[in-house]
Amino acid sequence: MGAAVADVRVTGRVALPAATVRRIVRAVLAGERREAAISVTFLGLARMTALNRDYLGHDRPTDVIAFGLTQPHGGLVGDVYVCRAVAEREARHRGIPLRQELVRLVVHGTLHVLGWDHPVDESRVRAPMWRRQERYVARLTP
């Protein structure tokens, strides 16, 4: 079972090198023993706000949005959208390197594509998905 990454698109300011993003997504897919074609796109504030408003009904930017779709033949495809500006703000707030937060968001979005979910309130950091995410982040950031 080989994990597949269909493509990594980078728009706006480069947030992470494409090879790094592919490595992160592949590590999560391998760790979850899943196959999927996942596209990761980095967006600016305006485009992330529009995406969040149009698809989730929230008229504000967010850090990551993910969509997953199971194909009729059983394959899984997904799109992960990451906002560098929101990631920068969160990294400063938490006192962590931006790179670590970007890795976290790529992992988080990939897990969402694979079907993982969490509560939307403060208890999310105690959810099984969050704990799983943090194990990947610890392994994937120096």
C-alpha positions in Angstrom: 0.0 0.0 0.0 1.8 3.1 -1.2 0.5 6.5 -0.1 -0.1 8.8 -3.1 0.0 12.6 -3.1 -1.5 13.9 -6.3 -0.1 17.4 -6.2 1.0 20.2 -4.0 0.1 23.7 -5.2 1.6 26.7 -3.6 0.0 30.1 -4.1 1.0 33.5 -2.6 4.0 33.5 -0.4 5.7 30.2 -0.2 4.9 28.8 3.3 6.8 25.5 3.2 8.7 23.9 0.3 6.5 21.6 -1.8 8.9 18.7 -1.1 8.4 19.2 2.7 4.6 19.3 2.3 4.7 16.1 0.3 6.9 14.5 3.0 4.4 15.5 5.7 1.3 14.3 3.9 3.0 11.0 3.0 4.1 10.5 6.6 0.5 10.9 7.9 -0.9 8.6 5.1 1.7 6.0 5.9 1.1 6.3 9.7 -2.6 5.9 9.2 -2.1 3.1 6.7 -4.2 4.9 4.2 -4.0 5.9 0.5 -5.3 9.2 -0.8 -4.6 11.9 -3.4 -4.3 15.1 -1.5 -3.7 18.6 -2.7 -2.3 21.3 -0.3 -2.8 24.9 -1.2 -1.5 27.9 0.8 -3.8 30.9 0.7 -3.7 34.5 1.8 -6.1 36.1 4.2 -8.7 37.3 1.6 -8.9 34.0 -0.2 -9.1 32.0 3.0 -11.8 34.3 4.3 -13.8 33.8 1.1 -13.4 30.0 1.3 -14.4 29.9 4.9 -17.5 32.2 4.2 -18.6 30.4 1.0 -18.2 26.8 2.2 -18.5 26.9 6.0 -20.5 30.1 6.6 -17.9 31.9 8.7 -17.0 35.4 7.4 -13.4 35.4 8.8 -10.1 33.8 8.0 -9.1 30.5 9.6 -5.9 28.6 9.7 -6.8 25.4 7.8 -9.8 24.0 5.9 -10.0 20.5 4.5 -12.4 18.7 2.2 -12.3 14.9 1.6 -14.3 12.9 -0.9 -14.5 9.2 -1.3 -14.6 8.3 -5.0 -17.1 5.7 -6.4 -14.3 3.2 -6.8 -13.4 3.7 -3.1 -10.4 5.9 -3.6 -10.0 9.0 -1.4 -9.2 12.5 -2.6 -8.8 15.7 -0.6 -8.0 19.3 -0.6 -6.3 21.1 2.3 -6.1 24.9 2.4 -3.7 26.6 4.8 -3.5 30.3 5.6 0.0 31.4 6.3 -1.1 34.7 7.9 -3.3 33.0 10.4 -0.5 30.5 11.1 1.9 33.3 11.7 -0.4 34.9 14.2 -1.0 31.6 16.0 2.7 30.8 16.1 3.5 34.2 17.7 0.6 33.8 20.2 1.9 30.3 21.2 5.6 31.2 21.1 6.5 28.5 18.7 8.3 28.6 15.3 6.1 29.3 12.2 7.4 26.1 10.6 6.1 24.0 13.5 2.7 25.6 13.2 2.6 25.1 9.4 3.5 21.4 9.9 0.7 21.1 12.4 -1.8 22.6 10.0 -0.8 20.3 7.1 -1.0 17.3 9.5 -4.4 18.6 10.8 -5.9 19.1 7.4 -4.6 15.7 6.2 -6.2 14.0 9.2 -9.5 15.8 8.4 -9.4 14.5 4.9 -9.0 11.0 6.3 -12.1 11.4 8.4 -10.8 12.5 11.7 -12.7 15.2 13.6 -12.7 17.1 16.9 -14.9 19.4 18.9 -14.8 23.1 17.9 -14.4 24.5 21.4 -11.4 24.5 23.8 -11.8 20.8 24.5 -10.5 20.0 21.0 -6.9 19.8 22.4 -8.0 16.8 24.4 -9.6 15.0 21.5 -8.1 11.8 20.0 -7.5 13.6 16.7 -5.5 16.3 18.4 -3.4 13.9 20.3 -2.7 11.9 17.1 -1.9 15.2 15.3 0.6 16.2 18.0 2.4 12.9 17.8 2.9 13.5 14.0 4.0 17.1 14.6 6.6 15.9 17.2 8.0 13.4 14.7 8.0 15.8 11.7 9.5 18.9 13.2 13.1 19.1 14.3 
